[in-house]
Amino acid sequence: MHIRLPIAYFGAIGYYQKYVCADRVCFEVNEHYTKQTLRNRMYILGPNGIQQLSVPVKKINGSKTAVKDILISYREDWVKLHLKTLETAYSSSPFYDHYIFDIQPVYEEKIESLTELNRRFHQLVTGWLDIERPSFYSERYDLTEGETDFRSIEELPSTEVNYQYQQVFDKNRIFEGNLSILDALFNLGPMTRTLLINNELCK
């Protein structure tokens, strides 16, 4: 299956379930940037429930700015906020220390491009889990023949999923599914690979 996905900031579990079941993946970078989407935000589970973390961006051409041209704003210290929030949410999880020491240096580089930041984090995820698939960036917006379009994929937390695992703050609370892949990684570690591969999309 050949698919087209948007770039994602630590994409959700459902995003990676689609990715891992594909034979080839094209990441869309020529679309006009859409705010308040997975392109610059992720959902995690903190002590007070679901939290949203967003990367501030600069659109050099206003609403017509292509994703590949979106820059990251560092006027506010969002890097410190994101790292601190991840620590608060996951420092007691089994695999937090295993992954955070790879994640932190990427944040601290202060990468200029949103596409490049997402690419670097995506490389970490696929490398950790050994799930790399042949992939490339789009050269034009139109789909190629035989390509399945997932550019409008919704990345919202959901309880309607066919998997569960122990979450840090799951006492007396229903399971929160389809959070950022980081939620699974910090809680499951390498077993996240099984969660991704053993899903209905791959059958």
Helices and strands as residue ranges (DSSP letters): E 2-6, H 13-20, E 24-28, E 41-46, E 49-54, E 57-58, G 62-64, G 67-69, E 71-72, H 78-90, H 96-108, H 114-129, E 135-137, E 147-149, H 181-188, G 189-191, H 192-197, G 200-202
